[in-house]
């Protein structure tokens, strides 16, 4: 259980993310972020590397960090690698954000992964409800806090531009906020969020059968009835949650 009495000076700030594991793709996405931020005249998005957020920022006591690590290790023990496909650009209405979209199938798996993680953070670490991510809209932010008129102009140049890329996700990353000396050029500032620790999916066999899509292969694990009846204790990438039967107990669902 998180010690809520720990003073802020003895706590670190974290979030949990999915980062590309390909250096060339990371560089390409980072350059796209820099270019878009310059056009939007706001470097805010550059505070972190290109990523999908699956758990928003939260603080955690430094003397309990091993408990956080253990929970994430437990989660990734049964996860399998799965493909993330990037496809085109988008904006969130009213939020002044420009982003790269995930394909519909990839977005669905990211949402399921986030839901599983939330359940463990809530039940194993007892994070406060306000600290938990309740719904994710999978995206990689290119620019944020952009003025409306600027956003419309910049997005118009991206909206119909073809962009497809992706990677096989095989780990999640615990990101930690660190202090950075202010750069002379704010658009070349090093990210203030860095990888604290990576948690590699332990079930490394990529699941998927020739002639079937990932989603079709994934449905072989657990019946819809079992998903409702079983207790949700983990998530296998390219497959439904790992479950254990607990009589009379309902899981948190998808």
Secondary structure, DSSP 8 states (H G I E B T S, - for coil): ---TTS-GGGEEEEEEEE--S-HHHHHHHHHHHHHHHHHHT--GGGGS-S-EEEEEEEEEEGGGHHHHHHHHHHHHTT-B-EEEEEEEEEEETTTTEEEEEE-HHHHHHHHHHHHHHHHHHHHHS---GGGS------EEEEE-S--HHHHHHHHHHHTT---EEEEEE-EEEEEEE------SSGGG---SEEEEEEEE-SB-S----TTS-HHHHHTTSS-HHHHHHSEE----TTS---EE--TT------
